[in-house]
Amino acid sequence: MKKYILFLFLIGINLKAFTQNSNENKPEFKFKKELINFGKITQNSDGNKVFEFTNIGKSPLIIKEIITSCDCAVPQKPSTPIMPGNKGKITVSYDTSKLGGFSKQITIFSNAKNSRKIIRIRGFVTEE
């Protein structure tokens, strides 16, 4: 029985070490800004903003999918992997035809250490 418990303990230690090593080599986001505030903008004006980031990890960063909290914000993800040390951009186009305040969440799914990353936009659309 003692040998069996010792065997399971050693397997657990090896799995823990393997998990830590594989996580250390994963890509990682470092955004310039995680929130972009449009401030006050006029109706039907340019609603495009760019989130800039760097892959500070040790392997290529692949963005699998980006979803938003509504259809009024449309994100565009990079089409190619972002290599370690390189920069990337995510463009978000907000529909400025609707008046009033907005606060939207953009969720990024990737192969990074934290596979889900949330960035945000907010602002207030006023009449022309």
C-alpha positions as a Markdown table, in Angstrom:
| # | Residue | x | y | z |
|---|---|---|---|---|
| 1 | Met | 0.0 | 0.0 | 0.0 |
| 2 | Lys | 2.8 | 2.4 | 0.9 |
| 3 | Lys | 4.5 | 1.7 | -2.5 |
| 4 | Tyr | 1.2 | 2.5 | -4.3 |
| 5 | Ile | 0.8 | 5.8 | -2.4 |
| 6 | Leu | 4.4 | 6.7 | -3.1 |
| 7 | Phe | 3.9 | 5.9 | -6.8 |
| 8 | Leu | 0.9 | 8.2 | -7.0 |
| 9 | Phe | 2.7 | 11.0 | -5.1 |
| 10 | Leu | 5.6 | 10.8 | -7.6 |
| 11 | Ile | 3.3 | 10.9 | -10.6 |
| 12 | Gly | 1.6 | 14.0 | -9.1 |
| 13 | Ile | 4.9 | 15.8 | -8.7 |
| 14 | Asn | 5.9 | 15.0 | -12.3 |
| 15 | Leu | 2.5 | 16.3 | -13.6 |
| 16 | Lys | 2.8 | 19.5 | -11.6 |
| 17 | Ala | 6.3 | 20.2 | -13.0 |
| 18 | Phe | 5.2 | 19.5 | -16.5 |
| 19 | Thr | 2.2 | 21.8 | -16.2 |
| 20 | Gln | 4.4 | 24.6 | -14.9 |
| 21 | Asn | 7.0 | 24.3 | -17.7 |
| 22 | Ser | 4.3 | 24.2 | -20.4 |
| 23 | Asn | 2.6 | 27.3 | -18.9 |
| 24 | Glu | 5.9 | 29.3 | -18.8 |
| 25 | Asn | 6.4 | 28.9 | -22.5 |
| 26 | Lys | 2.9 | 30.1 | -23.5 |
| 27 | Pro | 2.4 | 33.4 | -25.2 |
| 28 | Glu | 1.1 | 36.4 | -23.2 |
| 29 | Phe | -0.7 | 39.7 | -24.0 |
| 30 | Lys | 0.6 | 43.0 | -22.8 |
| 31 | Phe | -1.9 | 45.7 | -24.0 |
| 32 | Lys | -0.9 | 49.4 | -24.2 |
| 33 | Lys | -4.5 | 50.1 | -23.0 |
| 34 | Glu | -7.2 | 47.7 | -21.9 |
| 35 | Leu | -9.9 | 50.4 | -21.9 |
| 36 | Ile | -10.3 | 53.0 | -24.7 |
| 37 | Asn | -12.6 | 55.9 | -23.7 |
| 38 | Phe | -14.0 | 57.6 | -26.8 |
| 39 | Gly | -15.2 | 60.4 | -24.6 |
| 40 | Lys | -18.0 | 62.5 | -26.3 |
| 41 | Ile | -18.3 | 61.9 | -30.0 |
| 42 | Thr | -20.8 | 63.1 | -32.5 |
| 43 | Gln | -23.4 | 60.9 | -34.1 |
| 44 | Asn | -22.3 | 59.1 | -37.2 |
| 45 | Ser | -18.6 | 60.0 | -36.7 |
| 46 | Asp | -15.7 | 57.6 | -37.0 |
| 47 | Gly | -16.1 | 54.8 | -34.4 |
| 48 | Asn | -12.9 | 53.0 | -35.1 |
| 49 | Lys | -10.3 | 52.5 | -32.3 |
| 50 | Val | -7.2 | 50.3 | -32.2 |
| 51 | Phe | -6.0 | 48.2 | -29.3 |
| 52 | Glu | -2.3 | 47.7 | -29.5 |
| 53 | Phe | -0.5 | 44.8 | -27.7 |
| 54 | Thr | 2.8 | 43.0 | -27.5 |
| 55 | Asn | 3.3 | 39.2 | -27.2 |
| 56 | Ile | 5.6 | 39.1 | -24.2 |
| 57 | Gly | 5.5 | 35.3 | -24.0 |
| 58 | Lys | 7.9 | 32.7 | -25.4 |
| 59 | Ser | 5.8 | 31.2 | -28.2 |
| 60 | Pro | 3.5 | 32.5 | -31.1 |
| 61 | Leu | 0.2 | 34.1 | -29.9 |
| 62 | Ile | -2.8 | 32.9 | -31.9 |
| 63 | Ile | -6.1 | 34.7 | -31.4 |
| 64 | Lys | -8.8 | 32.2 | -32.0 |
| 65 | Glu | -11.9 | 34.3 | -31.7 |
| 66 | Ile | -13.1 | 37.7 | -30.5 |
| 67 | Ile | -16.7 | 38.3 | -29.3 |
| 68 | Thr | -18.4 | 41.5 | -28.1 |
| 69 | Ser | -21.2 | 42.2 | -25.7 |
| 70 | Cys | -23.3 | 43.5 | -28.6 |
| 71 | Asp | -23.5 | 43.7 | -32.4 |
| 72 | Cys | -22.8 | 47.5 | -32.3 |
| 73 | Ala | -19.1 | 46.8 | -31.8 |
| 74 | Val | -17.3 | 44.8 | -34.5 |
| 75 | Pro | -13.7 | 43.6 | -33.8 |
| 76 | Gln | -11.1 | 42.6 | -36.3 |
| 77 | Lys | -8.4 | 40.2 | -35.2 |
| 78 | Pro | -4.9 | 39.7 | -36.6 |
| 79 | Ser | -5.0 | 37.1 | -39.4 |
| 80 | Thr | -1.5 | 35.7 | -38.5 |
| 81 | Pro | 0.1 | 34.6 | -35.3 |
| 82 | Ile | 2.0 | 37.2 | -33.3 |
| 83 | Met | 5.5 | 36.1 | -32.7 |
| 84 | Pro | 7.3 | 36.6 | -29.3 |
| 85 | Gly | 8.3 | 40.2 | -28.9 |
| 86 | Asn | 6.2 | 41.4 | -31.8 |
| 87 | Lys | 3.3 | 43.8 | -31.7 |
| 88 | Gly | -0.3 | 43.2 | -32.9 |
| 89 | Lys | -3.5 | 45.2 | -33.3 |
| 90 | Ile | -7.2 | 44.6 | -32.7 |
| 91 | Thr | -9.4 | 47.2 | -34.4 |
| 92 | Val | -12.9 | 47.7 | -33.0 |
| 93 | Ser | -15.5 | 49.6 | -35.0 |
| 94 | Tyr | -18.4 | 51.0 | -32.9 |
| 95 | Asp | -21.7 | 52.0 | -34.5 |
| 96 | Thr | -22.0 | 55.7 | -33.7 |
| 97 | Ser | -25.5 | 56.1 | -35.2 |
| 98 | Lys | -27.1 | 55.4 | -31.8 |
| 99 | Leu | -27.3 | 58.3 | -29.3 |
| 100 | Gly | -26.3 | 58.0 | -25.6 |
| 101 | Gly | -23.6 | 56.4 | -23.5 |
| 102 | Phe | -22.1 | 53.0 | -24.2 |
| 103 | Ser | -19.8 | 50.6 | -22.4 |
| 104 | Lys | -18.9 | 47.5 | -24.3 |
| 105 | Gln | -16.8 | 44.4 | -23.5 |
| 106 | Ile | -14.6 | 42.7 | -26.0 |
| 107 | Thr | -13.6 | 39.1 | -25.1 |
| 108 | Ile | -10.5 | 37.6 | -26.8 |
| 109 | Phe | -10.0 | 33.8 | -26.9 |
| 110 | Ser | -6.4 | 32.7 | -27.6 |
| 111 | Asn | -3.7 | 30.3 | -26.8 |
| 112 | Ala | -2.2 | 32.7 | -24.2 |
| 113 | Lys | -1.4 | 31.9 | -20.5 |
| 114 | Asn | -4.8 | 33.4 | -19.7 |
| 115 | Ser | -6.8 | 32.0 | -22.6 |
| 116 | Arg | -9.6 | 34.6 | -22.1 |
| 117 | Lys | -8.7 | 38.3 | -22.1 |
| 118 | Ile | -11.3 | 41.2 | -21.7 |
| 119 | Ile | -10.8 | 44.7 | -23.1 |
| 120 | Arg | -13.3 | 47.5 | -23.1 |
| 121 | Ile | -14.6 | 50.6 | -25.0 |
| 122 | Arg | -16.8 | 53.3 | -23.7 |
| 123 | Gly | -18.0 | 56.8 | -24.6 |
| 124 | Phe | -21.0 | 59.0 | -25.2 |
| 125 | Val | -22.6 | 59.7 | -28.6 |
| 126 | Thr | -24.1 | 63.2 | -29.0 |
| 127 | Glu | -26.2 | 64.7 | -31.7 |
| 128 | Glu | -24.4 | 66.3 | -34.7 |
